[in-house]
Amino acid sequence: MSIKAKKIISTLSLVAASLLMGSDRASASDLAKPPEVVAAPAGTAWEFSITGYGWLAGLDGDVGTLPPLKPVHVDATFRDILKNLDVGLMGAAEARYGNFLFIGDAIYVKLSASEKFKTRFSARANLDTTNFVGTAAVGYRIVADPTYTVDVIAAVRDYDVSTDVALHLGKRIAIRKSTDENWLDPMVGGRVGFNLSDRWFLAGTALVGGFGMSSDFSWDVIGTIGYRFTENVQALAGYRALGVDYHNDGFKYDIVQHGPFVGFRYKF
């Protein structure tokens, strides 16, 4: 082999060795780097859940639902309310599409009470009142971490309070008065969720509204602890406090309802 051929082979060998060594260094460097975390795109499938719950709420505040009669101060525990409870229905539903949320919540309570008076005639006063609070909300998930989530929420809350009082003398109704007041409150707020484990989780919701458009002010705060029996079935417990300050032409409803709740949620 000529000297010139040996030099060419030697040079090619050095170049090949250099390239191989460089390739080895690059591979080692790549292995030392942590893998890139790429956020998964938000899912585009619909997800739904329904929740049934019981709210053991008491009531405190000033209520004047029969103008021109003056408002009275009410301080009733849940036990007091339970004695006069005819119907109590409560539930919530939620739909999610990607990061968009659609939330509904409804509370319907019907109470009645009767009082007899000792007079020359057989006299009795009957009071019936119904209270409906319905909320429709849209939200957007701004943080979707496996450990915690953060949602912003805008809502409209509908209040409907009706009262009927009848004074009976014997078999006749001597006096009867009814009112039905309805109003809507815009509300804004947020919700956070924390996964403590694959079974246990915490959630908190806070809304404020009214802003003088209907109510002077309204608010709602909910704290929840939950347990996942399965991917679809969850048990919930927590505490809720809801307040509203509304008045119109002698009608006044300035109350706070608060107490613990328990419920179950089914996801599908």
C-alpha positions as CSV (number, residue, x, y, z in Angstrom):
1,M,0.0,0.0,0.0
2,S,1.4,3.4,-0.9
3,I,2.2,6.0,1.7
4,K,-0.5,8.3,0.2
5,A,-3.2,5.6,0.6
6,K,-2.1,4.9,4.2
7,K,-2.5,8.7,5.0
8,I,-6.0,8.8,3.5
9,I,-7.1,5.7,5.5
10,S,-5.5,7.1,8.7
11,T,-7.4,10.4,8.2
12,L,-10.7,8.7,7.6
13,S,-10.2,6.5,10.7
14,L,-9.6,9.6,12.8
15,V,-12.7,11.3,11.4
16,A,-14.9,8.2,12.0
17,A,-13.6,7.9,15.6
18,S,-14.3,11.5,16.2
19,L,-17.8,11.2,14.9
20,L,-18.4,8.1,17.0
21,M,-17.1,9.7,20.2
22,G,-19.3,12.8,19.5
23,S,-22.3,10.6,19.0
24,D,-21.6,8.8,22.3
25,R,-21.3,12.1,24.2
26,A,-24.6,13.3,22.7
27,S,-26.4,10.2,23.7
28,A,-25.1,10.4,27.3
29,S,-26.1,14.0,27.4
30,D,-29.6,13.3,26.2
31,L,-30.0,10.5,28.7
32,A,-29.0,12.9,31.5
33,K,-31.8,15.4,30.6
34,P,-35.2,15.0,32.2
35,P,-37.9,14.1,29.7
36,E,-39.9,17.0,28.4
37,V,-43.3,17.4,29.9
38,V,-45.9,18.2,27.3
39,A,-49.3,19.3,28.5
40,A,-52.0,17.0,27.2
41,P,-54.6,18.9,25.2
42,A,-57.9,19.4,26.9
43,G,-60.3,16.6,26.1
44,T,-63.1,17.2,23.7
45,A,-65.5,14.6,25.0
46,W,-68.5,15.6,27.1
47,E,-68.5,14.7,30.8
48,F,-71.5,14.9,33.0
49,S,-72.3,14.5,36.7
50,I,-75.5,14.8,38.9
51,T,-75.5,15.3,42.6
52,G,-78.2,14.9,45.2
53,Y,-77.7,16.4,48.6
54,G,-79.3,17.3,51.9
55,W,-78.5,20.7,53.4
56,L,-79.2,20.8,57.2
57,A,-79.4,24.6,57.2
58,G,-80.6,27.0,59.8
59,L,-81.8,30.6,59.0
60,D,-80.9,33.9,60.6
61,G,-82.0,37.4,59.5
62,D,-84.8,39.9,59.0
63,V,-87.8,38.8,56.9
64,G,-90.7,40.9,55.8
65,T,-92.6,39.1,53.2
66,L,-96.1,40.5,53.9
67,P,-96.0,44.3,53.6
68,P,-97.2,46.6,55.1
69,L,-96.4,44.4,58.1
70,K,-93.0,45.2,59.5
71,P,-90.1,42.8,59.0
72,V,-89.4,40.4,61.9
73,H,-86.2,38.9,63.0
74,V,-85.9,35.2,62.5
75,D,-83.4,32.9,64.2
76,A,-84.3,29.3,63.4
77,T,-82.2,26.2,63.7
78,F,-82.5,23.3,61.3
79,R,-84.5,21.4,63.9
80,D,-87.0,24.3,64.1
81,I,-87.3,24.3,60.3
82,L,-87.6,20.5,60.1
83,K,-90.7,20.7,62.4
84,N,-92.6,22.7,59.7
85,L,-91.0,21.2,56.6
86,D,-93.3,19.9,53.9
87,V,-91.0,19.5,51.0
88,G,-87.2,19.8,50.6
89,L,-85.5,19.1,47.3
90,M,-81.9,19.9,46.5
91,G,-79.6,18.9,43.6
92,A,-76.9,19.9,41.2
93,A,-75.7,19.0,37.8
94,E,-72.6,19.7,35.8
95,A,-71.4,19.3,32.2
96,R,-67.9,19.7,31.0
97,Y,-66.5,20.0,27.5
98,G,-62.7,20.5,27.5
99,N,-62.1,23.4,29.8
100,F,-65.6,24.8,29.6
101,L,-68.0,24.1,32.5
102,F,-71.8,24.3,32.7
103,I,-73.2,24.2,36.2
104,G,-76.7,24.1,37.7
105,D,-77.9,24.1,41.3
106,A,-81.4,24.2,42.7
107,I,-82.9,24.3,46.2
108,Y,-86.7,24.1,46.8
109,V,-88.2,24.3,50.3
110,K,-91.8,24.4,51.3
111,L,-92.8,25.2,54.9
112,S,-96.2,25.4,56.6
113,A,-97.3,26.3,60.1
114,S,-100.6,26.6,61.9
115,E,-101.6,28.3,65.1
116,K,-104.9,28.2,67.0
117,F,-106.3,31.1,69.1
118,K,-108.6,31.0,72.1
119,T,-111.4,33.4,71.2
120,R,-115.2,33.3,71.2
121,F,-114.9,31.8,67.8
122,S,-112.8,28.9,66.5
123,A,-109.8,30.9,65.1
124,R,-106.8,29.5,63.4
125,A,-104.0,31.1,61.4
126,N,-102.2,29.2,58.6
127,L,-98.9,30.2,57.1
128,D,-97.4,28.6,53.9
129,T,-94.1,29.7,52.4
130,T,-92.0,28.4,49.6
131,N,-88.4,29.3,48.8
132,F,-86.7,28.5,45.6
133,V,-83.0,29.3,44.8
134,G,-81.8,28.3,41.3
135,T,-78.4,28.9,39.9
136,A,-77.2,28.6,36.3
137,A,-73.4,29.1,35.8
138,V,-70.7,28.9,33.1
139,G,-67.1,28.4,34.0
140,Y,-63.6,28.0,32.5
141,R,-60.8,25.8,33.9
142,I,-57.7,27.9,34.0
143,V,-55.6,25.3,35.8
144,A,-55.9,21.6,35.1
145,D,-53.1,20.0,37.1
146,P,-53.4,16.3,38.3
147,T,-53.0,17.6,41.9
148,Y,-55.3,20.6,41.8
149,T,-57.7,22.6,39.5
150,V,-58.9,26.2,39.4
151,D,-62.1,27.4,37.7
152,V,-63.5,30.9,37.2
153,I,-67.3,31.1,37.2
154,A,-70.0,33.6,36.1
155,A,-73.6,32.8,37.2
156,V,-77.2,34.0,37.4
157,R,-79.1,33.2,40.5
158,D,-82.9,33.2,40.6
159,Y,-84.7,33.7,43.9
160,D,-88.5,33.1,44.3
161,V,-90.1,33.6,47.7
162,S,-93.8,33.3,48.1
163,T,-95.9,33.6,51.3
164,D,-99.6,32.9,52.0
165,V,-101.3,33.7,55.3
166,A,-104.9,32.9,56.1
167,L,-106.9,33.7,59.2
168,H,-109.8,31.3,59.7
169,L,-112.8,32.1,61.9
170,G,-114.8,28.9,62.2
171,K,-115.0,27.5,58.7
172,R,-114.6,30.8,56.9
173,I,-111.4,32.5,55.8
174,A,-111.7,36.0,57.3
175,I,-108.4,37.4,56.1
176,R,-106.0,36.2,53.5
177,K,-102.8,37.8,52.1
178,S,-100.3,36.5,49.6
179,T,-97.1,37.7,48.1
180,D,-94.7,36.3,45.5
181,E,-91.4,38.0,45.0
182,N,-88.9,37.0,42.3
183,W,-85.5,38.5,41.4
184,L,-82.3,37.6,39.6
185,D,-78.8,38.3,40.8
186,P,-75.6,38.2,38.7
187,M,-72.8,36.5,40.4
188,V,-69.1,35.9,39.9
189,G,-66.5,33.7,41.6
190,G,-64.4,30.7,41.4
191,R,-63.8,27.1,42.5
192,V,-60.7,25.1,43.5
193,G,-60.2,21.4,43.8
194,F,-57.4,19.4,45.5
195,N,-56.7,15.7,45.1
196,L,-55.4,14.4,48.4
197,S,-55.1,10.9,47.1
198,D,-56.7,8.7,44.5
199,R,-59.7,8.4,46.8
200,W,-59.9,11.6,48.9
201,F,-60.4,15.2,47.6
202,L,-61.2,18.7,48.7
203,A,-63.2,21.4,46.9
204,G,-64.1,25.0,47.7
205,T,-66.5,27.4,45.9
206,A,-67.1,31.1,46.5
207,L,-69.6,33.4,44.7
208,V,-70.5,37.0,45.2
209,G,-73.2,39.0,43.4
210,G,-76.2,41.3,43.5
211,F,-74.2,44.5,43.3
212,G,-77.3,46.6,43.8
213,M,-78.8,45.3,40.5
214,S,-81.5,43.3,42.3
215,S,-80.1,42.3,45.8
216,D,-77.9,44.8,47.5
217,F,-75.5,41.9,48.0
218,S,-75.6,38.2,47.8
219,W,-72.9,35.5,48.4
220,D,-72.4,31.8,48.6
221,V,-69.5,29.8,50.1
222,I,-69.2,26.0,50.0
223,G,-66.4,23.8,51.5
224,T,-66.5,20.1,50.5
225,I,-64.6,16.9,51.4
226,G,-65.2,13.9,49.1
227,Y,-64.5,10.2,48.8
228,R,-64.4,8.3,45.5
229,F,-65.9,4.8,45.9
230,T,-65.3,4.2,42.2
231,E,-64.4,6.4,39.2
232,N,-68.1,7.3,38.9
233,V,-69.5,7.3,42.4
234,Q,-68.5,9.8,45.1
235,A,-69.7,10.7,48.6
236,L,-69.7,14.3,49.7
237,A,-69.9,16.2,53.0
238,G,-69.2,19.7,53.9
239,Y,-70.5,23.1,55.0
240,R,-72.4,25.8,53.1
241,A,-73.3,29.4,53.9
242,L,-75.6,31.5,51.7
243,G,-76.6,35.1,52.2
244,V,-78.8,37.6,50.4
245,D,-79.9,41.2,51.2
246,Y,-82.9,42.2,49.1
247,H,-85.7,44.7,49.6
248,N,-88.4,46.1,47.4
249,D,-91.6,48.1,48.3
250,G,-91.8,47.0,51.9
251,F,-90.7,43.4,51.0
252,K,-87.4,42.6,52.8
253,Y,-85.4,39.4,52.7
254,D,-82.0,39.9,54.5
255,I,-81.0,36.4,55.6
256,V,-78.1,34.0,56.0
257,Q,-78.7,30.2,55.7
258,H,-75.9,28.0,56.9
259,G,-75.2,24.4,57.9
260,P,-73.6,21.1,57.0
261,F,-74.6,19.0,54.0
262,V,-74.1,15.5,52.8
263,G,-74.6,14.0,49.3
264,F,-73.7,11.6,46.6
265,R,-72.5,12.3,43.0
266,Y,-72.6,10.2,40.0
267,K,-70.4,10.9,37.0
268,F,-70.9,9.6,33.5
